[in-house]
Amino acid sequence: MKLPKGALVAVVDGEKLALFENTGQQDIQLSAKPTPDIAERASGAAGRISSEANPDNDTQAEDGFAMGVADVLNKWVLTNKVEDLFVIAAPKTLGQLRKAWHKETEGRLVGELAKDLTGHSTDQIAAAIEKA
């Protein structure tokens, strides 16, 4: 896949977030960006349901972290800090993110990859995006 220059790449699982910017013209070249503090939202927040009928504490924390990540990315999109967004997330986390996307954020998504790549090198992440 071709990734637009300047696109923000968010790599997420239930506990970690890594952000990169594509600085490449033709090839994907990822540069690490600072990671903001993520306010973990309680998964029992209004209008939100956890991913399981009787979630354990770990599940609630992971769901809350995903909602916190979605809040930050939604805010950045709505304040025009992000034009193009590519999200790589563990499948369960990606499902939680999708539930929390603002319509404008959905419109700026240039791609998604349901895979847990947190902790992988930028070269491995770039290769996974190219194959997507």
C-alpha positions in Angstrom: 0.0 0.0 0.0 1.1 3.6 -0.6 1.1 5.7 2.5 0.8 9.4 2.1 3.7 11.5 3.1 3.0 13.0 6.5 0.5 10.3 7.5 0.3 9.5 11.2 0.7 5.8 12.0 -0.7 4.7 15.3 0.4 1.3 16.6 -1.8 0.2 19.5 -2.5 -2.7 21.7 -4.4 -2.8 25.0 -1.6 -1.2 27.0 0.8 0.6 24.6 0.7 3.3 21.9 3.5 4.1 19.5 3.2 6.9 17.0 5.1 7.4 13.8 5.0 9.9 10.9 5.7 8.7 7.3 8.5 11.0 6.0 9.1 9.0 2.8 8.1 10.3 -0.6 8.0 7.0 -2.5 8.9 4.4 0.1 7.5 4.2 3.6 9.9 5.8 6.1 8.7 6.0 9.6 9.9 8.5 12.2 9.0 8.1 15.8 6.8 10.8 17.3 6.3 11.5 21.0 3.5 9.6 22.6 0.9 11.6 24.6 -0.3 10.6 28.0 -3.5 8.5 27.5 -6.3 9.0 30.0 -7.7 5.5 30.5 -11.4 5.9 30.4 -13.5 3.6 32.5 -15.1 1.1 30.2 -18.4 1.7 32.1 -18.6 5.3 30.9 -21.9 6.4 29.5 -22.8 4.9 26.2 -19.9 2.5 26.3 -20.0 -1.2 26.9 -17.1 -3.5 27.5 -16.2 -6.2 25.0 -17.4 -9.0 27.2 -20.5 -9.7 29.2 -18.5 -10.1 32.5 -15.2 -8.4 31.9 -12.3 -8.9 34.2 -10.1 -6.0 35.3 -7.6 -6.6 32.5 -10.3 -6.5 29.9 -11.8 -3.3 31.3 -8.3 -1.7 31.5 -7.6 -2.6 27.8 -10.9 -1.3 26.6 -10.5 1.9 28.6 -7.0 2.4 27.1 -8.4 1.9 23.6 -11.1 4.5 24.3 -8.4 6.9 25.6 -6.4 6.4 22.4 -9.5 7.0 20.3 -10.2 10.2 22.3 -6.7 11.6 21.6 -6.8 10.7 17.9 -10.3 12.1 17.5 -9.2 15.4 19.1 -6.1 15.6 16.8 -8.3 15.0 13.7 -10.9 17.6 14.9 -8.2 20.2 15.5 -6.6 19.5 12.1 -3.4 18.1 13.5 -3.9 14.8 11.5 -4.8 14.7 7.8 -4.1 11.0 7.1 -4.2 8.3 9.7 -3.2 4.6 9.5 -3.9 2.4 12.5 -2.3 -0.9 13.3 -3.9 -2.5 16.4 -4.4 -5.9 18.0 -7.7 -7.2 16.6 -9.6 -6.7 19.9 -8.2 -3.3 20.4 -9.0 -2.3 16.8 -12.6 -3.3 17.4 -12.8 -1.0 20.5 -11.2 1.9 18.5 -13.7 1.5 15.7 -16.5 1.9 18.2 -15.1 5.2 19.5 -14.0 6.9 16.2 -15.6 10.2 15.4 -17.1 10.4 11.9 -14.3 12.8 10.9 -11.7 10.4 12.1 -13.2 7.6 10.1 -13.0 9.9 7.0 -9.3 10.5 7.6 -8.4 6.8 8.0 -6.2 5.8 5.0 -5.9 2.2 6.3 -6.1 -0.2 9.2 -4.3 -3.4 10.0 -5.6 -5.8 12.6 -2.2 -7.0 13.9 -0.3 -6.6 17.2 2.9 -4.9 16.2 3.7 -2.9 19.3 7.3 -3.6 20.3 8.3 -4.3 16.7 10.9 -2.3 14.8 10.0 0.6 12.5 11.3 -1.6 9.6 8.9 -4.4 10.5 6.0 -1.9 10.9 6.8 -0.3 7.5 7.0 -3.7 5.8 3.6 -4.7 7.3 2.0 -1.4 5.9 3.5 -2.1 2.5 1.9 -5.5 2.4 -1.5 -4.2 3.6 
